[in-house]
Amino acid sequence: MVPVLLVLLLALLLFGLGFAVKVLWWIAVAVLVVWLLGFLLNGASGSGGRRHWYRW
C-alpha cells in the first residue's frame, strides 16, 4: 500500500511541476509580447527627441 501511495504522490508532484512550468512559459510569452509592443510603439512615435521607457 505504501509503494502505491508513493508512486501516486510522485505522479502528482510531477504533474504539478509540469503544470507550473507550462504556466510560466505562457507568462513569459505574454511578457515578451508586451515588451515587443512597447518597443515598436516607442520606436514609431519618436522622431527627434527619443523618450526611453527603460532606465538604462
N, C-alpha and C positions, 0 to 999 in steps of 0.2 A: 504494500500500500504506500509506503514512504517513497520508493523509487518513482511510482506513478505520479505522486504529488510533486516530486522534484522536477520531473520532466514537464509536467503541466506548468509549473512555476517558471521554468526556464523558457518554455514556449511563450508564455505571457510576457515575460520580460523582454524577449527578443522582438515580439510583435510591438510592444510599446516603444522600444528603441527605434524600430523601423518606421513607425508612425511619426515619431518625433523628428527623425531625420527628414522625412518627406515634408513635414510642415515647415521645417527650417529651409528646405530648398524653395518652397513656394514663397516664403518671406523674402529670401534672397533675390528671387526673380522680381518680386514686386518692388523692392528697393532699387534694383538695377533699372527698372522701367522708369521709376520716379526720377532717378538721377539723370538718366538719358534725356527725359523730357525737360528737366530743369536746365541741363547743359545746352540742348538745342534751342530752347526758348530764350535763354540768356544770350546765346550767340547770335540769334536772329534779331534781337531788339537792340543790341549795342552797335552804334555807328562810330562815334568818335571816342567819347569817354566811356570805357567799359566798366560796368559795375560787376563785381565778382560776388557770388553768393556763398563763397567759401572764404576762409580767413587767410590761407597761405598764398 
